[in-house]
């Protein structure tokens, strides 16, 4: 099948590359000329495990190509995926300007039947807006489909190639047949393609992410209660996670969720509810708890130093919002760094993949180490913000030699409290 993917961020690039991997001819479109040129030359713009090899392989096989020419891509393709950003606008609602700008152009380009697919995370009713935007200038037949992505950064390739389910919103039998053929190679083990109306499909994505964010915030509240009553949140997690009605995932206490999806999608769903005159109380609490969690962690550190962080050196392990990605959007580490700097502390940080993005964001405000040991030299405290595997079993003897004070604030509960006590570290974690 001939496919155009408009937008080459995390979702667009993974989508295009994975469809090329199953034998389709894919043209990825982006307005960033320099980015397109780099991709044409085989340089991948994001870090995502297992993506680069697939990316290179399909470029070499000439199944995956890149262009800035939207018309060229549309003319050659039956299927058009819109994988465009939908950032929060000033009031928190999803900004559809990128989506509608492209769809207005599509109306002038489409000359024969096409299936236009919203892969972007969009509010309920967007399919109707896209339909109207294209129809204004288009006389040819086309269908608009909602097909939300459920890709976890760090696992995006596996999630795409072996999806738990594929959600498709369409009222067109013709489009349904195209979508069945398109996704058939990915569901050979029997996982379902769930067909539904467009509005239900659009809401499904927001509901899924908001529910997962709710689980995280709930466990952070349980962790805070554990601190008060002397319980251990890790033991509570195992106790409730073994209940199949609850499940084991997204129950780890920490310093809150971040990234490009959860904060944006929870806020957008809450705003959508507000616009429809519904008070979504749970989502308001989820956002409040998430914000409070990182504030509480900073206050714990600040309190330890008796509100005198000025001149202290703080070492940070982890800048990405989660491991196995270079994405720092809404990362708790950025909030903490900002507050350390306001308090007059000096910050040295290391992350296995997110350093370049962090340098663009932070510039010369902090120091960056070449590895996780380098940032520890003369540090008054180590603060762990991301649970990268490389941080799980460090050489603690070396850690002790490098640090000025043997003090660790663990925002991801990587280490056993008993072990840290035996090693002679002052150790603070979450809910234990």
Beta strands, then each sheet from edge to edge (+ up, - down):
strand 1: 2-6
strand 2: 25-29
strand 3: 64-67
strand 4: 79-82
strand 5: 114-118
strand 6: 142-146
strand 7: 166-169
strand 8: 193-196
strand 9: 313-317
strand 10: 346-350
strand 11: 367-368
strand 12: 381-384
strand 13: 407-410
strand 14: 426-428
sheet 1: 3+ 2+ 1+ 4+ 5+ 6+
sheet 2: 7+ 8+
sheet 3: 11+ 10+ 9+ 12+ 13+ 14+
end
